[in-house]
Amino acid sequence: MKRPWWVRQLLWAVPLLLGVSGFVVWLLLLGNKGQGIADAVSLLVGTASLVVTLLGLQHSAVRKGAERPRKPLPRWVFAAVGVAVGAIAGAFFWFLVVKPDVPVTDLVDIGNGDRMADGEQASFRVPGLPPERRYLFFVPTLVNHDSVGDCVGAARLSVTLVRDGRKDAVREDLLPNREIRLDLDGTAREARVLIALAMPDPACVVDLDVTEAVLYN
């Protein structure tokens, strides 16, 4: 018994969608930020739309050419083509268009971050000349030198992005140990981050460090 045309089309459509879906899940598990997640999901939506469009076009072609029988291709050909197209298109889209995240935690070198007191400022240069991605995600961490006192919990940070020597607006009252995201768009040479410390207790002394830093699109 001859199978309907749409059953035969599933031999390439299902492997394609499964391959792209698995690829998208892998991308999401990489921990990509913001726009990267949206791009990964849009890849799946775009592929599904393409499959629906192709099925519609093939259905029209089958109806017009129903009276002209032809020898069908082996089933494995459709499955292999579907998987190959999904893998190649997904890899091209992600690595050449979106680009994966770049962890740079080990490359961040903080200046004047040791034994900081109220009103002092530390800084670090964003890795890359210019940075490889548009956005920077980092987590500043404070460590109290004393065994007593609420130095870390009461502390607040002010962060200023400096792009090619030009300062952006100051972001004030930021909490330590929380992620901070900066837009590096327009940086032609170098980007630096200035971090000023504010503490209600002038006797507090803390160390500033960056526990995570990632460049992403």
C-alpha positions in Angstrom: 0.0 0.0 0.0 1.4 3.3 -1.1 1.8 5.8 1.8 0.4 9.3 1.6 2.8 12.0 0.4 2.9 13.7 3.8 4.0 10.5 5.5 7.0 10.3 3.1 7.9 14.0 3.8 8.2 13.3 7.5 11.3 11.2 6.7 13.3 14.4 6.2 11.2 16.9 8.2 11.2 15.1 11.5 15.0 14.5 11.6 15.6 18.1 10.6 13.4 19.5 13.4 14.8 17.0 15.9 18.4 17.9 15.0 17.8 21.7 15.2 15.8 21.3 18.5 18.7 19.4 20.0 21.1 22.0 18.8 19.0 24.8 20.3 18.8 23.0 23.7 22.6 22.6 23.7 23.0 26.4 23.1 20.6 27.3 25.9 22.5 25.0 28.3 25.7 26.9 27.6 24.3 29.8 29.7 24.1 32.4 26.9 22.9 35.8 27.9 19.9 37.8 26.8 20.0 38.2 23.0 21.8 34.9 22.6 18.8 33.0 24.0 16.5 34.9 21.7 18.6 34.1 18.7 18.8 30.4 19.6 15.0 30.2 19.9 14.5 32.1 16.7 16.6 29.5 14.9 14.1 26.8 15.9 11.1 28.9 14.9 12.7 29.9 11.6 13.5 26.2 10.8 10.0 25.1 11.6 8.5 27.9 9.4 10.8 26.7 6.5 9.7 23.1 6.9 6.0 24.2 6.8 6.6 26.3 3.7 8.5 23.5 1.9 5.8 21.0 2.8 3.2 23.3 1.3 5.1 23.8 -1.9 5.7 20.0 -2.3 2.0 19.3 -1.7 1.2 21.7 -4.6 3.8 20.1 -6.8 2.5 16.6 -6.0 -1.1 17.6 -6.9 0.0 19.1 -10.2 2.2 16.2 -11.2 0.1 13.4 -9.8 -0.3 11.8 -13.3 3.5 11.6 -13.8 4.8 8.7 -11.7 8.5 8.7 -10.9 10.8 6.4 -9.0 11.1 7.6 -5.3 14.5 8.1 -3.7 15.6 5.9 -0.9 14.3 6.9 2.5 17.7 7.3 4.1 18.5 10.0 1.6 15.8 12.3 3.0 16.8 11.6 6.6 20.5 12.3 5.9 19.8 15.5 4.0 17.5 16.8 6.7 20.1 16.2 9.5 22.9 17.6 7.4 21.0 20.8 6.5 20.0 21.3 10.1 23.5 20.8 11.5 25.2 23.0 8.9 22.6 25.8 9.0 22.6 25.8 12.8 26.4 25.9 13.1 26.7 28.6 10.5 24.1 30.7 12.2 25.5 30.4 15.7 29.2 30.6 15.2 29.3 33.1 12.3 26.2 35.3 13.0 25.4 35.1 16.7 28.8 33.9 18.1 29.2 32.1 21.4 29.9 33.7 24.7 33.5 34.4 25.7 34.4 33.7 29.4 37.1 36.2 30.5 37.1 35.9 34.3 40.7 34.9 34.4 41.7 37.8 32.3 40.2 40.5 34.5 42.9 42.3 36.5 41.5 44.7 39.1 43.6 47.7 40.1 43.3 49.1 43.7 40.9 46.4 44.7 42.7 45.4 47.9 41.7 46.9 51.3 39.3 49.4 49.9 37.6 51.9 52.3 34.6 54.2 51.8 34.9 56.5 48.8 37.8 54.6 47.1 37.7 53.5 43.5 39.0 50.4 41.7 39.1 49.6 38.0 39.8 46.9 35.4 40.2 46.8 31.6 37.7 44.8 29.7 39.7 42.1 27.9 40.2 42.6 24.2 41.4 45.6 22.1 38.6 46.2 21.3 36.4 43.6 23.2 35.2 40.7 21.0 31.5 41.0 21.9 29.0 43.8 22.4 28.1 43.2 26.1 29.9 42.5 29.3 28.4 40.6 32.2 30.4 40.5 35.5 29.8 39.8 39.2 31.8 42.1 41.7 32.4 40.5 45.1 33.4 42.1 48.4 35.2 40.3 51.2 35.3 41.8 54.7 38.7 41.9 56.5 37.1 41.9 59.9 35.3 39.0 61.6 32.5 41.4 62.9 30.5 44.2 61.3 28.1 44.4 58.4 30.6 45.9 55.9 29.6 43.8 52.8 25.8 43.8 53.4 25.7 47.6 53.8 28.1 48.4 51.0 27.0 49.9 47.7 28.9 50.2 44.4 28.9 52.8 41.7 30.0 51.6 38.2 31.1 53.7 35.3 32.0 52.4 31.9 34.8 54.2 30.0 34.9 53.6 26.3 37.9 55.0 24.4 38.4 57.5 27.2 34.8 58.7 27.3 32.8 58.1 30.5 29.2 56.8 30.3 26.6 57.7 32.9 27.3 56.4 36.4 25.2 53.5 37.7 24.8 54.0 41.4 23.6 52.0 44.4 24.5 48.6 43.0 24.7 45.6 45.3 27.8 43.5 45.5 27.6 39.8 44.6 25.0 40.6 41.9 25.5 40.5 38.2 26.1 43.8 36.3 25.7 44.1 32.5 27.3 46.8 30.4 26.8 47.7 26.7 30.2 48.0 25.0 28.7 49.1 21.7 30.8 51.7 19.9 34.1 50.8 21.5 36.9 51.2 18.9 40.0 50.6 21.1 39.6 50.0 24.8 36.9 49.8 27.5 37.5 50.2 31.2 35.2 49.7 34.2 35.5 52.0 37.2 34.0 50.7 40.5 33.6 53.2 43.4 32.8 51.9 46.9 30.3 53.5 49.4 30.0 52.2 53.0 28.2 53.8 55.9 30.9 52.7 58.4 34.2 54.5 57.7 36.0 51.8 59.7 35.2 49.0 57.2 37.9 47.7 54.9 37.1 45.2 52.2 38.7 43.5 49.2 37.0 43.8 45.7 37.2 40.9 43.2 35.3 39.8 40.1 34.1 36.2 40.4 32.6 35.9 36.9 33.0 37.9 33.7 31.6 37.0 30.3 31.6 38.8 27.0 28.5 38.1 24.9 26.3 39.3 22.1 
